[in-house]
Amino acid sequence: MQQPAILAGFLLGAWMFLKKEKFTHCEHSVELRELSALQRIEYMEYAAANQINDDGEIEPMKYISALNRMDIKLNAMLVAMATVSPEKMEDPTEMQVLQHSIMRAWPSDALGKAGKLVMALSGMLPPEPAPGESPDGTLGEHDAGKF
């Protein structure tokens, strides 16, 4: 019988089933990976835990600031998860350190683009509409709502 640690090392070490794509911003490149099934669950739990509680009484600028902070944190977590080594993935403290390092080093527009790429690689975005099709899936020229 094979040892679980050996099998886990084989599967995790190779990232054999995950799609990869190079992300380039300002002449610097990094390879981003699709999130594994477990990473996807962990990311969704992280995103749910970091939502903004809008009780209707939050000031507009504080709400905008909270949205911006949430967007940056979520995208930095996606980039961290898509670049982390298997050893660091198990340690929440290491993930948090990596996320903060990314937030310190990356501009917000690059984080947004990289986060979107990771989500696309991971199948977490709806498909792009076909030419002439609106985002809701209807053909633009036949949309009765435009008349």
ZICOR-V899993 format. One record per backbone hydrogen bond with DSSP energy under -0.5 kcal/mol. CO is the residue of the C=O (numbers start at 1). NH is the residue of the N-H. E is the energy in kcal/mol with one decimal. If there is no record, write none. Layout:
# ZICOR-V899993
((CO & NH & E) (CO & NH & E))
This chain:
# ZICOR-V899993
((3 & 7 & -2.1) (4 & 8 & -3.0) (5 & 9 & -2.4) (6 & 10 & -2.1) (7 & 11 & -2.4) (8 & 12 & -3.1) (9 & 13 & -2.3) (10 & 14 & -1.2) (11 & 15 & -0.9) (11 & 16 & -0.6) (15 & 18 & -1.3) (19 & 34 & -2.7) (21 & 32 & -2.8) (23 & 30 & -2.2) (25 & 28 & -1.8) (28 & 25 & -2.7) (30 & 23 & -3.2) (30 & 32 & -0.6) (32 & 21 & -2.4) (36 & 40 & -2.6) (37 & 41 & -1.9) (38 & 42 & -2.7) (39 & 43 & -3.0) (40 & 44 & -2.4) (41 & 45 & -2.3) (42 & 46 & -2.3) (43 & 47 & -3.1) (44 & 48 & -2.3) (45 & 49 & -2.0) (46 & 50 & -1.0) (47 & 50 & -0.6) (48 & 51 & -1.0) (52 & 54 & -1.0) (53 & 55 & -1.0) (59 & 63 & -2.4) (60 & 64 & -2.4) (61 & 65 & -2.4) (62 & 66 & -2.3) (63 & 67 & -2.5) (64 & 68 & -2.4) (65 & 69 & -2.6) (66 & 70 & -2.5) (67 & 71 & -2.6) (68 & 72 & -2.4) (69 & 73 & -2.6) (70 & 74 & -2.7) (71 & 75 & -2.3) (72 & 76 & -2.5) (73 & 77 & -2.1) (74 & 78 & -2.1) (75 & 79 & -2.4) (76 & 80 & -2.5) (77 & 81 & -2.9) (78 & 82 & -2.0) (79 & 83 & -0.7) (80 & 83 & -1.0) (80 & 84 & -1.6) (82 & 33 & -1.4) (85 & 89 & -1.6) (86 & 90 & -0.7) (87 & 90 & -0.6) (88 & 91 & -1.1) (90 & 92 & -0.7) (91 & 95 & -2.1) (92 & 96 & -2.3) (93 & 97 & -2.4) (94 & 98 & -2.6) (95 & 99 & -2.7) (96 & 100 & -2.4) (97 & 101 & -2.3) (98 & 102 & -2.4) (99 & 103 & -2.3) (100 & 104 & -2.0) (101 & 105 & -1.8) (102 & 106 & -2.7) (107 & 111 & -2.1) (108 & 112 & -2.3) (109 & 113 & -2.1) (110 & 114 & -2.8) (111 & 115 & -2.9) (112 & 116 & -2.0) (113 & 117 & -2.0) (114 & 118 & -2.5) (115 & 119 & -2.4) (116 & 120 & -2.4) (117 & 121 & -2.9) (118 & 122 & -1.9) (119 & 124 & -3.2) (120 & 123 & -1.3) (130 & 133 & -2.5) (132 & 140 & -2.7) (134 & 137 & -2.4) (138 & 134 & -3.3) (139 & 142 & -1.2) (140 & 143 & -1.4) (142 & 144 & -0.8) (143 & 146 & -1.6) (144 & 147 & -1.3))
